[in-house]
Amino acid sequence: MDVVKEGDYVLLWHSNEIKIITVAKRGLVIGTVRGILRFDDIIGKPYGSRVVTNLGHMFYITKPDITDILLKMPRVTQPIYPKDTSALLIMLNVKPGSRILEAGLGSGYTASLLAMHLKPLGQLVSVERNGRYIATARRTLRVMGVDDVVDVIHGDIAELTLPEYYFDSALLDMGDPWRAIPNVVKALGHGGNLAVYVPTINQVEKVIRSMVDSSLIDVKMIEVNWREWKTTINEVRPKTWNLSHTGFIIVAKKP
């Protein structure tokens, strides 16, 4: 029987508006608007069972999603949102065994999701200029179980000597990606895609110019909008608040 163990990430669900994602620890007590949850009552219970608060309200005990766990990890930079990462996985043709180059490791969120799709034989090389971010990112990669397929380099990707024609695709998530594009293109194999993630249109113009000047083809730009709906019976409608613009994704191919 699959039961909650100390150290597990657990999702305690009362409703779409009231849910807790945390690490199970003995002695942990969490207060909610529906009452108190005591983890001494939860550890050892089977997943799929329920726990009742001191006010008599029921919470389901289940396992969180990968993105739930990631969003609970320490953050040193603004990460790429999951809605954008899902599009990047497709546009970069990420699959088991791929060799991917990333610049802008940050908190390690995107690196974790990329690496999960590369295992067991793939490789992610992630370059980060800010040495203070690397320790946080390494912890994220370790908790997510992907540190064995990620090689972290402290440096400026625009100035590194990269192996030519080695990588299947590349992702740049940095403030000035146009500076790095010429160097990254040399490291891509024929047919490899380069994706750049930037939040402002001013950056987009510079990225597209650098891509064209670097002889990349099939330049495309997309924006992923996420419109969530309320799923309450007799009240199914779009939610009042939705996650709209987060960033632009520009993708081009090395011929």
Residue pairs with C-beta under 8 A, 6 or more apart in sequence:
1 46
2 46
2 47
3 44
3 45
3 46
3 47
4 10
4 24
4 42
4 43
4 44
4 45
4 46
4 47
4 61
5 24
5 43
6 24
6 25
6 26
6 43
7 23
7 24
7 25
8 23
8 24
9 21
9 22
9 23
9 24
9 63
9 64
9 68
9 69
9 72
10 20
10 21
10 22
10 23
10 24
10 42
10 61
10 62
10 63
10 64
11 19
11 20
11 21
11 61
11 62
11 63
11 64
11 68
12 19
12 20
12 21
12 22
12 30
12 37
12 42
12 51
12 59
12 60
12 61
13 19
13 59
13 60
13 62
14 32
14 34
14 57
14 58
14 59
14 60
16 231
18 32
18 33
18 34
20 30
20 32
20 37
20 59
21 64
21 68
21 69
21 72
22 28
22 30
22 72
24 39
24 42
24 43
25 39
26 39
26 40
26 43
27 39
27 40
28 38
28 39
29 36
29 37
29 38
29 39
30 36
30 37
30 39
31 37
32 53
34 53
34 55
34 57
34 59
35 53
35 54
35 55
35 56
35 57
36 53
36 54
36 55
37 51
37 53
37 59
41 51
42 51
42 61
45 51
45 61
46 61
47 61
47 62
47 63
48 60
48 61
48 62
49 60
49 61
50 58
50 59
50 60
50 61
51 58
51 59
51 61
52 58
52 59
53 59
66 113
66 116
66 144
67 82
69 143
69 144
70 79
70 82
70 109
70 112
70 113
70 140
70 144
71 109
73 107
73 108
73 109
73 139
73 140
73 143
74 107
74 136
74 139
74 140
75 107
75 109
75 136
76 106
76 107
76 132
76 133
76 136
76 137
77 106
77 107
77 133
78 106
79 106
79 107
79 109
79 110
80 88
80 109
80 110
80 173
80 197
80 246
80 247
81 226
81 243
81 246
81 247
82 113
83 224
83 226
83 243
83 246
84 197
84 224
84 246
84 247
84 249
85 109
85 110
85 113
85 114
86 224
87 222
87 224
87 249
88 94
88 110
88 114
88 171
88 195
88 197
88 249
89 113
89 114
89 117
91 193
91 195
91 249
91 251
92 100
92 169
92 170
92 171
92 193
92 195
92 251
93 168
93 169
93 193
94 100
94 114
94 117
94 118
94 169
95 117
95 118
95 122
96 117
96 118
96 119
96 120
96 121
96 122
97 118
97 121
97 122
98 117
98 118
98 122
98 123
98 168
98 169
99 122
99 123
99 125
99 166
99 167
99 168
100 114
100 118
100 122
100 123
100 124
100 125
100 167
100 168
100 169
100 170
100 171
101 124
101 125
101 127
101 157
101 162
101 167
101 169
101 170
101 171
101 184
101 187
101 188
102 110
102 111
102 114
102 124
102 125
102 126
102 127
102 170
102 171
102 172
102 173
103 126
103 127
103 128
103 157
103 170
103 171
103 172
103 173
103 174
103 177
103 180
103 184
104 127
104 128
104 171
104 172
104 173
104 174
105 111
105 126
105 127
105 128
105 133
105 134
105 137
105 152
106 128
106 133
106 137
106 173
107 133
107 136
107 137
107 140
108 126
108 136
108 137
108 138
108 139
108 140
108 141
108 144
109 140
110 171
110 173
111 124
111 126
111 137
111 140
111 141
111 146
111 150
112 140
112 141
112 144
112 146
114 124
114 171
115 122
115 124
115 141
115 144
115 146
115 149
115 150
116 144
116 146
118 124
118 149
119 146
119 149
120 149
122 149
123 149
123 151
124 149
124 150
124 151
125 150
125 151
125 153
125 167
126 137
126 150
126 151
126 152
126 153
127 153
127 154
127 155
127 156
127 157
127 160
128 134
128 137
128 152
128 153
128 154
128 155
129 154
129 155
129 156
129 157
129 174
131 154
134 152
134 154
137 152
138 147
138 152
141 147
141 150
153 160
156 180
157 172
157 174
157 180
157 183
157 184
158 179
158 180
158 183
159 183
160 183
162 183
162 184
162 186
162 187
163 187
164 186
164 187
165 187
165 188
165 189
165 190
166 187
166 189
167 187
167 188
167 189
167 192
168 188
168 189
168 192
169 188
169 192
169 193
169 194
169 195
170 184
170 187
170 188
170 192
170 193
170 194
170 195
171 194
171 195
171 196
171 197
172 180
172 181
172 184
172 194
172 195
172 196
172 197
173 196
173 197
174 180
175 203
177 196
177 198
177 203
177 207
177 210
178 203
178 206
178 207
178 209
178 210
179 210
181 194
181 196
181 207
181 210
181 211
181 214
181 216
182 210
182 213
182 214
184 194
185 194
185 214
185 215
185 216
185 254
188 194
188 254
189 254
190 254
190 255
191 253
191 254
191 255
192 253
192 254
193 251
193 252
193 253
193 254
194 211
194 216
194 251
194 252
194 253
194 254
195 249
195 250
195 251
196 207
196 211
196 249
196 250
196 251
197 247
197 248
197 249
198 204
198 207
198 247
198 248
198 250
199 246
199 247
199 248
200 248
201 248
203 248
204 221
204 248
204 250
207 250
208 219
208 221
208 250
211 219
211 250
211 252
212 219
215 255
216 252
216 253
216 254
216 255
217 252
217 253
217 254
217 255
218 251
218 252
218 253
219 250
219 251
219 252
220 250
220 251
220 252
221 248
221 249
221 250
221 251
222 248
222 249
222 251
223 245
223 247
223 248
223 249
224 246
224 249
225 242
225 243
225 244
225 245
226 242
226 243
226 244
227 238
227 242
228 238
228 239
228 242
228 243
229 236
229 237
229 238
229 239
230 236
230 237
230 238
230 239
